[in-house]
Amino acid sequence: MGQVYAMLKNGTPMVRITTEDGEEEVIVNHKFFNEIKNLPDNTLSIVEGINFATAGDYSHVQILSPIGQTAIRSDLTPGLPRLAPILSEESDLALGRVLPQFQNPTAVSVYPSVLSIIAQITSRVFVGKDLGRNPRWQELSHQYSTQAFEASHAIKQWKPWLRPLVHRFLPEIRKLNFLYSEAVELLKNDAISNIKREEDILTNWLAAKFPEWATNYELQASIQMEIAMAAIHTSSMALAHLIFDLAAYPEYVQPLRDEINEVLHEAGGFTKEAMAKLKKMDSFMKESQCRNPPALTTFKRKALKGFTLSDGTFIPKGTILEVDGANRYWDLELYENADHFDGFRFYRLREQLNEPNKHQFVSSSNEYLHWGMGRHACPGRFFAGNEIKTVLAKILLSYDISLPKGATRRPKNIVFSTQVSS
């Protein structure tokens, strides 16, 4: 992708690539971003773009449904002040379960550990205390996400016209459907045994807005698994990268601890307001995200009709279109010391430029596209930001972190096609 970025930077309007899974895609020059982001959904479709990339009709890796988006925008995000003590309590329980206080330096498999922690915390908010702390539900929540991507990879080995015939015979998809059926049963049993549920959980918010949803356990399971895929995998990956970066750059540990202690003392604990004041931590999180993005490209769309860019370049119907979302952050002409990890880069930008909101971890703008942009920006990023901050703060206050003996740098990222993982 570095070569593609160089071509785009030198003025090439678009570059056609073939991904490792055999798909043809077009990377569009960032200078056209303002044009394409404002095109209507019946011209450039995020739903069809994601569906094409993941074979979503079979793998169920799709953009969050309107019901799920409504719940997150209108209930989850406004409810963050009430959820702060729940996030704190569940973080303590999950950390105590997965990472007990060690007497001596102990090697830990980072991603499986944080995946288990994030699954418990997220499940507590989405389905309540009883089901959220059920080990099988927690396992299902992250197992379903992993299996869905395996199903996507499996079905994409077949030509599109064969997929309606072969999908029911693929073991990856059969296992995915089995996990979904198990989720339905767990939700149904939980509803029967907990007639009066807690107030502040996603299940109740949805039931209040969509009464027909309350007893439709198939739909409930579908929404819950959708949200789990969106929330658990991405937050776990971000937290894993943060732990690797803290181990690789230990000079940031004490300044971050000092900030956490000061903010928590002033706020009286883990409140939403306290999380907003952790500006150095927020900067460290954003630097880690920029250097370890979830994908090398972003803004994946499918052209449902042909259109022409301002320079005369024609984008034909059916084109899968993306924007380079990662290489800009490593460009020395755009960012000072872009080739070095600078954990407080965005803290300084917020202070020096008097732009308190532009450079936050959850900011979505033309410059920072990790969360998407405009009407399709990730609705759950505010919850994710608070969840990650809560867990990271507790890890910093309770544990020392270092690289394994003999290691001099953090593990290299794994890149497949345009996707990045730790």
Order of alpha helices (4+ residues) and beta strands (2+ residues): alpha-beta-beta-alpha-beta-alpha-alpha-alpha-alpha-alpha-alpha-alpha-alpha-alpha-alpha-alpha-alpha-alpha-alpha-beta-beta-beta-beta-alpha-alpha-beta-beta
